Amino acid sequence: MAARTGKKPPAPAKCPACNGTGQTTETVRVGARKKQETGHKQTVMCLDCLGTGAKP
Ligand SMILES: [Zn+2]
C-alpha cells in the first residue's frame, strides 16, 4: 500500500503529428496511383509544427 506521492510532471505541448520531434517519416511511393511503396523512407520536416516539435 504505497502512498501516491507521484505527481504528473507537466508535459510540454508536443506536436501530435511528429510527437515533438519536428520530423516525420514518410514512405516513398511510386507510380501514378501511388500504391506501390518502394520501401524507402524519408525523413521530412514536420509540416504541422515546421520542425519545432511544439504544438501549433
Ligand atoms: Zn510536428
N, CA, C, O and the ligand as a Tripos MOL2 file, in Angstrom:
@<TRIPOS>MOLECULE
protein
  225   223    57     0     0
PROTEIN
NO_CHARGES

@<TRIPOS>ATOM
      1 N           0.8320   -1.2020    0.0000 N.3       1 MET1
      2 CA          0.0000    0.0000    0.0000 C.3       1 MET1
      3 C           0.8620    1.2460    0.0000 C.2       1 MET1
      4 O           1.0760    1.8770    1.0350 O.2       1 MET1
      5 N           1.3240    1.5670   -1.1090 N.am      2 ALA2
      6 CA          2.1790    2.7550   -1.2180 C.3       2 ALA2
      7 C           1.3250    3.9990   -1.3630 C.2       2 ALA2
      8 O           0.2980    4.0240   -2.0410 O.2       2 ALA2
      9 N           1.7910    4.9900   -0.7130 N.am      3 ALA3
     10 CA          1.0780    6.2610   -0.8320 C.3       3 ALA3
     11 C           1.3360    6.8520   -2.2030 C.2       3 ALA3
     12 O           2.4190    6.7190   -2.7720 O.2       3 ALA3
     13 N           0.3370    7.4880   -2.7000 N.am      4 ARG4
     14 CA          0.5140    8.0700   -4.0410 C.3       4 ARG4
     15 C           1.1550    9.4380   -3.9130 C.2       4 ARG4
     16 O           0.5000   10.4550   -3.6810 O.2       4 ARG4
     17 N           2.4420    9.4110   -4.0740 N.am      5 THR5
     18 CA          3.1640   10.6730   -3.9440 C.3       5 THR5
     19 C           3.4960   11.2740   -5.2960 C.2       5 THR5
     20 O           3.8290   12.4530   -5.4210 O.2       5 THR5
     21 N           3.3940   10.4210   -6.2990 N.am      6 GLY6
     22 CA          3.8250   10.8920   -7.6240 C.3       6 GLY6
     23 C           2.8700   11.9000   -8.2100 C.2       6 GLY6
     24 O           1.6550   11.7080   -8.2530 O.2       6 GLY6
     25 N           3.4500   12.9460   -8.6440 N.am      7 LYS7
     26 CA          2.6520   13.9230   -9.3780 C.3       7 LYS7
     27 C           3.0570   13.8630  -10.8340 C.2       7 LYS7
     28 O           4.2220   13.6570  -11.1730 O.2       7 LYS7
     29 N           2.1020   14.0410  -11.6500 N.am      8 LYS8
     30 CA          2.4330   14.0610  -13.0690 C.3       8 LYS8
     31 C           3.1830   15.3330  -13.4120 C.2       8 LYS8
     32 O           2.6930   16.4360  -13.1700 O.2       8 LYS8
     33 N           4.3520   15.1800  -13.9660 N.am      9 PRO9
     34 CA          5.0520   16.3850  -14.4160 C.3       9 PRO9
     35 C           4.3050   17.0070  -15.5730 C.2       9 PRO9
     36 O           3.7610   16.3040  -16.4250 O.2       9 PRO9
     37 N           4.2820   18.3000  -15.6010 N.am     10 PRO10
     38 CA          3.5660   18.9550  -16.7000 C.3      10 PRO10
     39 C           4.2360   18.6640  -18.0260 C.2      10 PRO10
     40 O           5.3870   19.0310  -18.2610 O.2      10 PRO10
     41 N           3.5020   18.0090  -18.8680 N.am     11 ALA11
     42 CA          4.0640   17.6610  -20.1660 C.3      11 ALA11
     43 C           3.9870   18.8630  -21.1030 C.2      11 ALA11
     44 O           2.9440   19.5030  -21.2330 O.2      11 ALA11
     45 N           5.0870   19.1480  -21.7380 N.am     12 PRO12
     46 CA          5.0520   20.2240  -22.7150 C.3      12 PRO12
     47 C           4.1870   19.8460  -23.9020 C.2      12 PRO12
     48 O           4.0980   18.6780  -24.2800 O.2      12 PRO12
     49 N           3.5770   20.8140  -24.4590 N.am     13 ALA13
     50 CA          2.6970   20.5370  -25.5870 C.3      13 ALA13
     51 C           3.5290   20.1040  -26.7790 C.2      13 ALA13
     52 O           4.3260   20.8580  -27.3370 O.2      13 ALA13
     53 N           3.3040   18.8710  -27.1330 N.am     14 LYS14
     54 CA          4.0490   18.3530  -28.2830 C.3      14 LYS14
     55 C           3.1640   18.3810  -29.5040 C.2      14 LYS14
     56 O           1.9390   18.2800  -29.4320 O.2      14 LYS14
     57 N           3.8200   18.5190  -30.6000 N.am     15 CYS15
     58 CA          3.0970   18.4410  -31.8560 C.3      15 CYS15
     59 C           2.6010   17.0050  -32.0390 C.2      15 CYS15
     60 O           3.4070   16.0750  -32.0240 O.2      15 CYS15
     61 N           1.3170   16.8120  -32.2090 N.am     16 PRO16
     62 CA          0.7840   15.4600  -32.3240 C.3      16 PRO16
     63 C           1.2070   14.7600  -33.6060 C.2      16 PRO16
     64 O           1.2220   13.5310  -33.6800 O.2      16 PRO16
     65 N           1.5420   15.5380  -34.5900 N.am     17 ALA17
     66 CA          1.8620   14.9280  -35.8790 C.3      17 ALA17
     67 C           3.2270   14.2560  -35.8600 C.2      17 ALA17
     68 O           3.4220   13.2090  -36.4780 O.2      17 ALA17
     69 N           4.1650   14.8610  -35.1490 N.am     18 CYS18
     70 CA          5.5280   14.3290  -35.1610 C.3      18 CYS18
     71 C           5.9610   13.9000  -33.7720 C.2      18 CYS18
     72 O           7.1040   13.4860  -33.5770 O.2      18 CYS18
     73 N           5.0610   13.9950  -32.8080 N.am     19 ASN19
     74 CA          5.3680   13.6010  -31.4440 C.3      19 ASN19
     75 C           6.5160   14.4240  -30.8650 C.2      19 ASN19
     76 O           7.3000   13.9340  -30.0530 O.2      19 ASN19
     77 N           6.5970   15.6440  -31.2840 N.am     20 GLY20
     78 CA          7.5770   16.5540  -30.6930 C.3      20 GLY20
     79 C           8.9660   16.4670  -31.2860 C.2      20 GLY20
     80 O           9.8890   17.1360  -30.8220 O.2      20 GLY20
     81 N           9.1160   15.6580  -32.2940 N.am     21 THR21
     82 CA         10.4450   15.5160  -32.8660 C.3      21 THR21
     83 C          10.7210   16.5680  -33.9350 C.2      21 THR21
     84 O          11.8730   16.8770  -34.2390 O.2      21 THR21
     85 N           9.6750   17.0990  -34.4840 N.am     22 GLY22
     86 CA          9.8640   18.0940  -35.5410 C.3      22 GLY22
     87 C          10.0910   17.4660  -36.9000 C.2      22 GLY22
     88 O          10.2410   18.1510  -37.9120 O.2      22 GLY22
     89 N          10.1130   16.1450  -36.8950 N.am     23 GLN23
     90 CA         10.3250   15.4650  -38.1670 C.3      23 GLN23
     91 C           9.3390   14.3240  -38.2900 C.2      23 GLN23
     92 O           8.9230   13.7310  -37.2950 O.2      23 GLN23
     93 N           8.9840   14.0360  -39.4800 N.am     24 THR24
     94 CA          8.1320   12.8890  -39.7180 C.3      24 THR24
     95 C           8.7900   12.0110  -40.7690 C.2      24 THR24
     96 O           9.5720   12.4710  -41.6010 O.2      24 THR24
     97 N           8.4540   10.7590  -40.7040 N.am     25 THR25
     98 CA          8.9880    9.8290  -41.6890 C.3      25 THR25
     99 C           7.8650    9.3890  -42.5960 C.2      25 THR25
    100 O           6.8100    8.9440  -42.1430 O.2      25 THR25
    101 N           8.1010    9.5170  -43.8380 N.am     26 GLU26
    102 CA          7.0780    9.0770  -44.7590 C.3      26 GLU26
    103 C           7.6590    8.0950  -45.7530 C.2      26 GLU26
    104 O           8.8340    8.1500  -46.1140 O.2      26 GLU26
    105 N           6.8130    7.2170  -46.1700 N.am     27 THR27
    106 CA          7.2540    6.1940  -47.1050 C.3      27 THR27
    107 C           7.1930    6.7330  -48.5210 C.2      27 THR27
    108 O           6.2110    7.3420  -48.9450 O.2      27 THR27
    109 N           8.2530    6.4910  -49.2160 N.am     28 VAL28
    110 CA          8.3010    6.9480  -50.5950 C.3      28 VAL28
    111 C           7.4670    6.0310  -51.4650 C.2      28 VAL28
    112 O           7.6200    4.8100  -51.4350 O.2      28 VAL28
    113 N           6.6090    6.6190  -52.2150 N.am     29 ARG29
    114 CA          5.7600    5.7990  -53.0870 C.3      29 ARG29
    115 C           5.9630    6.2070  -54.5330 C.2      29 ARG29
    116 O           6.2410    7.3600  -54.8610 O.2      29 ARG29
    117 N           5.8150    5.2260  -55.3570 N.am     30 VAL30
    118 CA          5.9890    5.4890  -56.7730 C.3      30 VAL30
    119 C           4.7560    5.0310  -57.5310 C.2      30 VAL30
    120 O           3.9130    4.3090  -57.0000 O.2      30 VAL30
    121 N           4.6700    5.4470  -58.7360 N.am     31 GLY31
    122 CA          3.5490    5.0200  -59.5620 C.3      31 GLY31
    123 C           2.4550    6.0600  -59.5730 C.2      31 GLY31
    124 O           2.3330    6.8790  -58.6620 O.2      31 GLY31
    125 N           1.6700    6.0100  -60.6190 N.am     32 ALA32
    126 CA          0.6440    7.0250  -60.7960 C.3      32 ALA32
    127 C          -0.4100    6.9300  -59.7040 C.2      32 ALA32
    128 O          -0.9620    7.9330  -59.2510 O.2      32 ALA32
    129 N          -0.6680    5.7080  -59.3000 N.am     33 ARG33
    130 CA         -1.6950    5.5470  -58.2580 C.3      33 ARG33
    131 C          -1.1020    5.5770  -56.8630 C.2      33 ARG33
    132 O          -1.8190    5.5820  -55.8630 O.2      33 ARG33
    133 N           0.2140    5.5950  -56.8170 N.am     34 LYS34
    134 CA          0.9080    5.6500  -55.5290 C.3      34 LYS34
    135 C           0.5180    4.4930  -54.6280 C.2      34 LYS34
    136 O           0.3760    4.6360  -53.4140 O.2      34 LYS34
    137 N           0.3530    3.3660  -55.2490 N.am     35 LYS35
    138 CA          0.0210    2.2010  -54.4460 C.3      35 LYS35
    139 C           1.2650    1.4130  -54.0940 C.2      35 LYS35
    140 O           1.3250    0.7100  -53.0850 O.2      35 LYS35
    141 N           2.2450    1.5530  -54.9490 N.am     36 GLN36
    142 CA          3.4520    0.7910  -54.7160 C.3      36 GLN36
    143 C           4.4070    1.5590  -53.8320 C.2      36 GLN36
    144 O           4.7520    2.7100  -54.0990 O.2      36 GLN36
    145 N           4.8180    0.9030  -52.7910 N.am     37 GLU37
    146 CA          5.7910    1.5270  -51.9180 C.3      37 GLU37
    147 C           7.1600    0.9820  -52.2540 C.2      37 GLU37
    148 O           7.3270   -0.2070  -52.5250 O.2      37 GLU37
    149 N           8.1160    1.8530  -52.2320 N.am     38 THR38
    150 CA          9.4550    1.4300  -52.6020 C.3      38 THR38
    151 C          10.1860    0.8090  -51.4290 C.2      38 THR38
    152 O          11.2080    0.1440  -51.5990 O.2      38 THR38
    153 N           9.6650    1.0280  -50.2570 N.am     39 GLY39
    154 CA         10.3700    0.5280  -49.0900 C.3      39 GLY39
    155 C          11.3190    1.5620  -48.5170 C.2      39 GLY39
    156 O          11.8560    1.4020  -47.4210 O.2      39 GLY39
    157 N          11.5100    2.6030  -49.2660 N.am     40 HIS40
    158 CA         12.3670    3.6640  -48.7550 C.3      40 HIS40
    159 C          11.5470    4.6040  -47.8900 C.2      40 HIS40
    160 O          10.3620    4.8430  -48.1230 O.2      40 HIS40
    161 N          12.2100    5.1070  -46.9140 N.am     41 LYS41
    162 CA         11.5390    6.0950  -46.0910 C.3      41 LYS41
    163 C          12.3970    7.3330  -46.0340 C.2      41 LYS41
    164 O          13.6240    7.2760  -45.9630 O.2      41 LYS41
    165 N          11.7230    8.4250  -46.0670 N.am     42 GLN42
    166 CA         12.4880    9.6540  -45.9920 C.3      42 GLN42
    167 C          11.9960   10.4820  -44.8170 C.2      42 GLN42
    168 O          10.8030   10.5460  -44.5170 O.2      42 GLN42
    169 N          12.9310   11.0920  -44.1880 N.am     43 THR43
    170 CA         12.5770   11.9490  -43.0750 C.3      43 THR43
    171 C          12.3670   13.3570  -43.5910 C.2      43 THR43
    172 O          13.2250   13.9460  -44.2500 O.2      43 THR43
    173 N          11.2310   13.8580  -43.2770 N.am     44 VAL44
    174 CA         10.9140   15.1960  -43.7440 C.3      44 VAL44
    175 C          10.5480   16.0650  -42.5540 C.2      44 VAL44
    176 O          10.1580   15.5770  -41.4930 O.2      44 VAL44
    177 N          10.6820   17.3280  -42.7560 N.am     45 MET45
    178 CA         10.3160   18.2510  -41.7000 C.3      45 MET45
    179 C           8.8140   18.2120  -41.4880 C.2      45 MET45
    180 O           8.0370   18.1910  -42.4430 O.2      45 MET45
    181 N           8.4230   18.2030  -40.2460 N.am     46 CYS46
    182 CA          7.0000   18.1600  -39.9370 C.3      46 CYS46
    183 C           6.3550   19.4620  -40.4040 C.2      46 CYS46
    184 O           6.7980   20.5620  -40.0760 O.2      46 CYS46
    185 N           5.3140   19.2910  -41.1660 N.am     47 LEU47
    186 CA          4.6620   20.4680  -41.7220 C.3      47 LEU47
    187 C           3.6820   21.0910  -40.7380 C.2      47 LEU47
    188 O           3.2340   22.2230  -40.9240 O.2      47 LEU47
    189 N           3.3640   20.3600  -39.7160 N.am     48 ASP48
    190 CA          2.4220   20.8990  -38.7340 C.3      48 ASP48
    191 C           3.0970   21.9260  -37.8280 C.2      48 ASP48
    192 O           2.5420   22.9890  -37.5480 O.2      48 ASP48
    193 N           4.2770   21.5950  -37.3880 N.am     49 CYS49
    194 CA          4.9590   22.4970  -36.4580 C.3      49 CYS49
    195 C           6.1700   23.1530  -37.1050 C.2      49 CYS49
    196 O           6.8890   23.9170  -36.4610 O.2      49 CYS49
    197 N           6.3860   22.8570  -38.3570 N.am     50 LEU50
    198 CA          7.5070   23.4060  -39.1160 C.3      50 LEU50
    199 C           8.8470   23.0770  -38.4700 C.2      50 LEU50
    200 O           9.7810   23.8780  -38.4770 O.2      50 LEU50
    201 N           8.9070   21.8880  -37.9210 N.am     51 GLY51
    202 CA         10.1830   21.4200  -37.4110 C.3      51 GLY51
    203 C          10.4910   21.8260  -35.9860 C.2      51 GLY51
    204 O          11.5620   21.5060  -35.4710 O.2      51 GLY51
    205 N           9.5860   22.5140  -35.3500 N.am     52 THR52
    206 CA          9.8790   22.9580  -33.9880 C.3      52 THR52
    207 C           9.5290   21.8890  -32.9610 C.2      52 THR52
    208 O          10.1120   21.8490  -31.8780 O.2      52 THR52
    209 N           8.5900   21.0340  -33.2970 N.am     53 GLY53
    210 CA          8.1900   19.9970  -32.3630 C.3      53 GLY53
    211 C           7.1570   20.4650  -31.3580 C.2      53 GLY53
    212 O           6.6700   19.6770  -30.5470 O.2      53 GLY53
    213 N           6.8280   21.7240  -31.4090 N.am     54 ALA54
    214 CA          5.8400   22.2590  -30.4750 C.3      54 ALA54
    215 C           4.4630   22.2000  -31.1000 C.2      54 ALA54
    216 O           4.2960   22.2580  -32.3180 O.2      54 ALA54
    217 N           3.5080   22.0860  -30.2440 N.am     55 LYS55
    218 CA          2.1470   22.0200  -30.7490 C.3      55 LYS55
    219 C           1.7620   23.3470  -31.3900 C.2      55 LYS55
    220 O           1.8660   24.4020  -30.7650 O.2      55 LYS55
    221 N           1.3230   23.2850  -32.6260 N.am     56 PRO56
    222 CA          0.9620   24.5160  -33.3240 C.3      56 PRO56
    223 C          -0.3210   25.1450  -32.7810 C.2      56 PRO56
    224 O          -0.7520   26.1890  -33.2700 O.2      56 PRO56
    225 ZN          5.2590   18.4870  -35.7760 Zn       57 ZN57
@<TRIPOS>BOND
     1     1     2 1
     2     2     3 1
     3     3     4 2
     4     3     5 am
     5     5     6 1
     6     6     7 1
     7     7     8 2
     8     7     9 am
     9     9    10 1
    10    10    11 1
    11    11    12 2
    12    11    13 am
    13    13    14 1
    14    14    15 1
    15    15    16 2
    16    15    17 am
    17    17    18 1
    18    18    19 1
    19    19    20 2
    20    19    21 am
    21    21    22 1
    22    22    23 1
    23    23    24 2
    24    23    25 am
    25    25    26 1
    26    26    27 1
    27    27    28 2
    28    27    29 am
    29    29    30 1
    30    30    31 1
    31    31    32 2
    32    31    33 am
    33    33    34 1
    34    34    35 1
    35    35    36 2
    36    35    37 am
    37    37    38 1
    38    38    39 1
    39    39    40 2
    40    39    41 am
    41    41    42 1
    42    42    43 1
    43    43    44 2
    44    43    45 am
    45    45    46 1
    46    46    47 1
    47    47    48 2
    48    47    49 am
    49    49    50 1
    50    50    51 1
    51    51    52 2
    52    51    53 am
    53    53    54 1
    54    54    55 1
    55    55    56 2
    56    55    57 am
    57    57    58 1
    58    58    59 1
    59    59    60 2
    60    59    61 am
    61    61    62 1
    62    62    63 1
    63    63    64 2
    64    63    65 am
    65    65    66 1
    66    66    67 1
    67    67    68 2
    68    67    69 am
    69    69    70 1
    70    70    71 1
    71    71    72 2
    72    71    73 am
    73    73    74 1
    74    74    75 1
    75    75    76 2
    76    75    77 am
    77    77    78 1
    78    78    79 1
    79    79    80 2
    80    79    81 am
    81    81    82 1
    82    82    83 1
    83    83    84 2
    84    83    85 am
    85    85    86 1
    86    86    87 1
    87    87    88 2
    88    87    89 am
    89    89    90 1
    90    90    91 1
    91    91    92 2
    92    91    93 am
    93    93    94 1
    94    94    95 1
    95    95    96 2
    96    95    97 am
    97    97    98 1
    98    98    99 1
    99    99   100 2
   100    99   101 am
   101   101   102 1
   102   102   103 1
   103   103   104 2
   104   103   105 am
   105   105   106 1
   106   106   107 1
   107   107   108 2
   108   107   109 am
   109   109   110 1
   110   110   111 1
   111   111   112 2
   112   111   113 am
   113   113   114 1
   114   114   115 1
   115   115   116 2
   116   115   117 am
   117   117   118 1
   118   118   119 1
   119   119   120 2
   120   119   121 am
   121   121   122 1
   122   122   123 1
   123   123   124 2
   124   123   125 am
   125   125   126 1
   126   126   127 1
   127   127   128 2
   128   127   129 am
   129   129   130 1
   130   130   131 1
   131   131   132 2
   132   131   133 am
   133   133   134 1
   134   134   135 1
   135   135   136 2
   136   135   137 am
   137   137   138 1
   138   138   139 1
   139   139   140 2
   140   139   141 am
   141   141   142 1
   142   142   143 1
   143   143   144 2
   144   143   145 am
   145   145   146 1
   146   146   147 1
   147   147   148 2
   148   147   149 am
   149   149   150 1
   150   150   151 1
   151   151   152 2
   152   151   153 am
   153   153   154 1
   154   154   155 1
   155   155   156 2
   156   155   157 am
   157   157   158 1
   158   158   159 1
   159   159   160 2
   160   159   161 am
   161   161   162 1
   162   162   163 1
   163   163   164 2
   164   163   165 am
   165   165   166 1
   166   166   167 1
   167   167   168 2
   168   167   169 am
   169   169   170 1
   170   170   171 1
   171   171   172 2
   172   171   173 am
   173   173   174 1
   174   174   175 1
   175   175   176 2
   176   175   177 am
   177   177   178 1
   178   178   179 1
   179   179   180 2
   180   179   181 am
   181   181   182 1
   182   182   183 1
   183   183   184 2
   184   183   185 am
   185   185   186 1
   186   186   187 1
   187   187   188 2
   188   187   189 am
   189   189   190 1
   190   190   191 1
   191   191   192 2
   192   191   193 am
   193   193   194 1
   194   194   195 1
   195   195   196 2
   196   195   197 am
   197   197   198 1
   198   198   199 1
   199   199   200 2
   200   199   201 am
   201   201   202 1
   202   202   203 1
   203   203   204 2
   204   203   205 am
   205   205   206 1
   206   206   207 1
   207   207   208 2
   208   207   209 am
   209   209   210 1
   210   210   211 1
   211   211   212 2
   212   211   213 am
   213   213   214 1
   214   214   215 1
   215   215   216 2
   216   215   217 am
   217   217   218 1
   218   218   219 1
   219   219   220 2
   220   219   221 am
   221   221   222 1
   222   222   223 1
   223   223   224 2
@<TRIPOS>SUBSTRUCTURE
     1 MET1         2 RESIDUE 1 A MET
     2 ALA2         6 RESIDUE 1 A ALA
     3 ALA3        10 RESIDUE 1 A ALA
     4 ARG4        14 RESIDUE 1 A ARG
     5 THR5        18 RESIDUE 1 A THR
     6 GLY6        22 RESIDUE 1 A GLY
     7 LYS7        26 RESIDUE 1 A LYS
     8 LYS8        30 RESIDUE 1 A LYS
     9 PRO9        34 RESIDUE 1 A PRO
    10 PRO10       38 RESIDUE 1 A PRO
    11 ALA11       42 RESIDUE 1 A ALA
    12 PRO12       46 RESIDUE 1 A PRO
    13 ALA13       50 RESIDUE 1 A ALA
    14 LYS14       54 RESIDUE 1 A LYS
    15 CYS15       58 RESIDUE 1 A CYS
    16 PRO16       62 RESIDUE 1 A PRO
    17 ALA17       66 RESIDUE 1 A ALA
    18 CYS18       70 RESIDUE 1 A CYS
    19 ASN19       74 RESIDUE 1 A ASN
    20 GLY20       78 RESIDUE 1 A GLY
    21 THR21       82 RESIDUE 1 A THR
    22 GLY22       86 RESIDUE 1 A GLY
    23 GLN23       90 RESIDUE 1 A GLN
    24 THR24       94 RESIDUE 1 A THR
    25 THR25       98 RESIDUE 1 A THR
    26 GLU26      102 RESIDUE 1 A GLU
    27 THR27      106 RESIDUE 1 A THR
    28 VAL28      110 RESIDUE 1 A VAL
    29 ARG29      114 RESIDUE 1 A ARG
    30 VAL30      118 RESIDUE 1 A VAL
    31 GLY31      122 RESIDUE 1 A GLY
    32 ALA32      126 RESIDUE 1 A ALA
    33 ARG33      130 RESIDUE 1 A ARG
    34 LYS34      134 RESIDUE 1 A LYS
    35 LYS35      138 RESIDUE 1 A LYS
    36 GLN36      142 RESIDUE 1 A GLN
    37 GLU37      146 RESIDUE 1 A GLU
    38 THR38      150 RESIDUE 1 A THR
    39 GLY39      154 RESIDUE 1 A GLY
    40 HIS40      158 RESIDUE 1 A HIS
    41 LYS41      162 RESIDUE 1 A LYS
    42 GLN42      166 RESIDUE 1 A GLN
    43 THR43      170 RESIDUE 1 A THR
    44 VAL44      174 RESIDUE 1 A VAL
    45 MET45      178 RESIDUE 1 A MET
    46 CYS46      182 RESIDUE 1 A CYS
    47 LEU47      186 RESIDUE 1 A LEU
    48 ASP48      190 RESIDUE 1 A ASP
    49 CYS49      194 RESIDUE 1 A CYS
    50 LEU50      198 RESIDUE 1 A LEU
    51 GLY51      202 RESIDUE 1 A GLY
    52 THR52      206 RESIDUE 1 A THR
    53 GLY53      210 RESIDUE 1 A GLY
    54 ALA54      214 RESIDUE 1 A ALA
    55 LYS55      218 RESIDUE 1 A LYS
    56 PRO56      222 RESIDUE 1 A PRO
    57 ZN57       225 GROUP 0 **** ****
